Amino acid sequence: MSQTNRSRVTLAVGGGIAAFKVATVCSRLVQSGIDVQVAMTESAKSFVGPATFAALSGKPVAAGSFESGHWPLGPHIELADGTDLLVVAPATANLLGQFAAGLANDLVTTLYLQAECPVLLAPAMSHVMWSKPAVQRNVQRLIDDGCHFIGPDEGWLSCRRRGEGRMSEPEAICAAIISHLSAD
Ligand SMILES: Cc1cc2nc3c(=O)[nH]c(=O)nc-3n(C[C@H](O)[C@H](O)[C@H](O)COP(=O)(O)O)c2cc1C
């Protein structure tokens, strides 16, 4: 994988078990020469520490709407500006619902509304959650809104059952990211 011109990806990490796989996505993108800025939801920090993503991306993680380093505009404005692709992984049921409804009560949801670039969502959740009509309605609405999806795949889930809902593997997510950046 190689990326000649320095594209900028904002990698928004949601609060699901699959967040640990997003560390690999971050590392591979950086090794490909992509400028990666990580943003995390509050829940995501319970799964992987911001220090991990800061070390892998080589820059501080954005995790709050009111961080003083981003005044006066706010981090959602600064992060969205100049981003070539917004990637949300794992895209939790909560984030899909918030995005679909246009709600913005934290950094990642506000960033989604502020983004003017393409958006790639990598959902991850239990098969039961993924199958819920409400979640599928949100997915359809987001597709209609122009969002791109990768996965979820079928396979082993952290709830110790098999089914559709497993986040796509880092290799597949990175390939989809490169493909979107190349299409620009
Ligand atoms: C151990 C554990 C694992 C979870 N895994 C998922 C998951 O894979 N997908 C999901 O949508 N929610 C999952 N949740 C629930 C989310 O963490 C919860 O809905 C949270 O509010 C999501 O916040 P966020 O969307 O702002 O990141 C999990 C919760 C716990 C405690």
The ligand as a Tripos MOL2 file, in Angstrom:
@<TRIPOS>MOLECULE
LIG
   31    33     1     0     0
SMALL
NO_CHARGES

@<TRIPOS>ATOM
      1 C1        -18.1250   -4.1520   26.6950 C.3       1 LIG1
      2 C2        -18.9730   -3.3150   25.7820 C.ar      1 LIG1
      3 C3        -18.9120   -3.5170   24.4210 C.ar      1 LIG1
      4 C4        -19.6910   -2.7550   23.5380 C.ar      1 LIG1
      5 N1        -19.6070   -2.9870   22.2120 N.ar      1 LIG1
      6 C5        -20.3860   -2.2660   21.3650 C.ar      1 LIG1
      7 C6        -20.3230   -2.5040   19.9760 C.ar      1 LIG1
      8 O1        -19.5560   -3.3320   19.4800 O.2       1 LIG1
      9 N2        -21.1150   -1.7720   19.1690 N.ar      1 LIG1
     10 C7        -21.9810   -0.8370   19.6560 C.ar      1 LIG1
     11 O2        -22.7030   -0.2400   18.8770 O.2       1 LIG1
     12 N3        -22.0470   -0.5820   20.9770 N.ar      1 LIG1
     13 C8        -21.2700   -1.2740   21.8370 C.ar      1 LIG1
     14 N4        -21.3290   -1.0260   23.1830 N.ar      1 LIG1
     15 C9        -22.2240    0.0360   23.6660 C.3       1 LIG1
     16 C10       -21.5810    1.3960   23.4620 C.3       1 LIG1
     17 O3        -20.3250    1.4760   24.1320 O.3       1 LIG1
     18 C11       -22.5350    2.4890   23.9720 C.3       1 LIG1
     19 O4        -23.7140    2.4850   23.1810 O.3       1 LIG1
     20 C12       -21.8950    3.8450   23.9560 C.3       1 LIG1
     21 O5        -22.8140    4.7830   24.4500 O.3       1 LIG1
     22 C13       -21.4410    4.2410   22.5660 C.3       1 LIG1
     23 O6        -20.9000    5.5410   22.6150 O.3       1 LIG1
     24 P1        -20.3260    6.2510   21.3110 P.3       1 LIG1
     25 O7        -21.2400    5.8890   20.1900 O.co2     1 LIG1
     26 O8        -20.3940    7.6930   21.6430 O.co2     1 LIG1
     27 O9        -18.9290    5.7870   21.1290 O.co2     1 LIG1
     28 C14       -20.5490   -1.7620   24.0640 C.ar      1 LIG1
     29 C15       -20.5820   -1.5390   25.4410 C.ar      1 LIG1
     30 C16       -19.8080   -2.3070   26.2900 C.ar      1 LIG1
     31 C17       -19.8630   -2.0290   27.7670 C.3       1 LIG1
@<TRIPOS>BOND
     1     1     2 1
     2     2     3 ar
     3     2    30 ar
     4     3     4 ar
     5     4     5 ar
     6     4    28 ar
     7     5     6 ar
     8     6     7 ar
     9     6    13 1
    10     7     8 2
    11     7     9 ar
    12     9    10 ar
    13    10    11 2
    14    10    12 ar
    15    12    13 ar
    16    13    14 ar
    17    14    15 1
    18    14    28 ar
    19    15    16 1
    20    16    17 1
    21    16    18 1
    22    18    19 1
    23    18    20 1
    24    20    21 1
    25    20    22 1
    26    22    23 1
    27    23    24 1
    28    24    25 2
    29    24    26 1
    30    24    27 1
    31    28    29 ar
    32    29    30 ar
    33    30    31 1
@<TRIPOS>SUBSTRUCTURE
     1 LIG1         1 GROUP 0 **** ****
